[in-house]
Amino acid sequence: MRLPTHADVHFMTFVRKINLQYWIVAVVVASCLGCAGEKPADPTSAIAIGSATIDGNPITGGMITILSADNRSRRASGVLRPDGTFRLAGSPIGACRVVIDTTSIRVGDPSSYMPVPVKYHAPATTDLAVDLQPGENEGIELRLKSK
């Protein structure tokens, strides 16, 4: 077995330094990419976060749709969770009407079906309204009445 020469030692030190330099560069680049954080909020849409109840009880399933009051083609739809909560990304900003329909759940999961008056099924008849700002809109409480 041969002992490393002076040149071998210099070469191994050089390789270690290069590897260390690459690691340092990689860590710095990764850190800078992490500094970018989340994307800025889309100024043309909102995220609606809240809950829907009927006579004080959570609506345990169904569809929820938020429609722009002035342009009904702008909308976001989603599903009500079993605890009555919802989160709708891409919702229109400004004054909006809210439509809730639970009839589809009657077929899919009859045990969690909660009837909701027909007036809440259509934009023309619903009295549920929200005013959404760009970004997250938390704490929306939709209180429906059965009568």
N, C-alpha and C positions, 0 to 999 in steps of 0.2 A: 504494500500500500504506500502510495507516494504522499508526502506532505505537501500541502498547498504552497505554492510559490508566492512571492510578493505580488506578482501580477494577478494571480488567482484571487488573492485577498482583495485587491483593489477592484477587480471585476465583480465579485460578490457584493461588495459594499455599494458599488454603483447600481447593481440590479436591485438591491434592497431600497436604495434611495428612490429609484424610479418607481418601484411598486408603491412606496410610501407616498410619493408625489401623486400618483394616479388615485390612490385612496383619498388623499386630501382633496383633490379636485372633485372626485365623485361625491364626497360628503358635502362640499360647498355647493355644488350644483343641485343636489337633492334638497338641501336646506333652502336654497333660493326658490326652487319650484314649490316647496311647501309654504313659502311666504305669500304666495299668490292667494291662498285661502279659497273661500267659496266664490263662485261667480257673483257679480253684482246682481241685485234683483232686476227682473225684467220690468221696465217702466210701463209696459203696455198690458201687463196682466197682474193678477193677484192670486194669493193662496188663501182660500177660505177654510178656517178651522173652527169647528164648533160642535154643537149637539142639537138634536131635534127630539122634542117630547110631544106627547098628546095627553092632555089632561094631567100633566105632571109626570107621566111615565115615559121612559125612553122608547122611541120607535125602533124596534129590534131588527129591522131590515127593510129593504126597498131601495128605490132609486131617488137620488136628489139631483136636481139640475138648477144651476144658477144662470139666468139669462140677463143680458144687458137690457135695461128698460127701454132704451131708445133704439136699439138695433138687436132684435131677437136672434139674429144669426150668430152673434157672439155669445158663446155659452161654454159651460163646463159641467160635466156630469160625473157622477160616481155612485158608490154604494154606501148606504148607511150601515155601520157596523152593529153587531148585536147589542152594544151598550148605547146605541143611539148617536154615536159620534161620527164625524165625517172630516175629511181633508180633501179639498178640491184645488189642485194646482191648475194654473192656466185660466182662472176665472176672470171674467171681464171686470174692468175697474169702473167705478162710478155707481150710479143708482141701478140696482138690479132687482129682479123678481126671482122668487124661489119656488120651485115646483117639487112636490114630494109625491111619489106614487108607490104604493106597497102592493099593488095587485099582482105583480110578477112573482113576489115571494110566496103568494098563496099556492102557486103551482110548484115552485122549487123547494120550499120548506114550509109546509102548512102549519107546523107547530109554532113557528115564530111569526106567523102572519098577524098583523095588527091593521084593522081597517082604518083608513084615513078618509075623511069626507072628500067627495068628488071635487069640491071647489079648489082643493090644493093640487089637483092633477094637471091643471092647465094655466098657462101664463095669463090668460084673459080673466080668469076668475080668482086666482090666488091673491090673498092679502099679505102674504109673506114677502118682506122686502129687506134688503141690506144695502148699505153704501160701502163699497170696497175701495180701499186705497192700494196703490202698488205695493208689492211685498206681502208679508204675512199679516193676516187679519185674524187674530185669535179671539176666542171668547164669544163667538157668535151663538146666540141662543134662539132657536126657532121654537116657539111655543104654540102648538096647534091646539084647537079645541074641537072636541067631537060633536058639539052641538052649536 
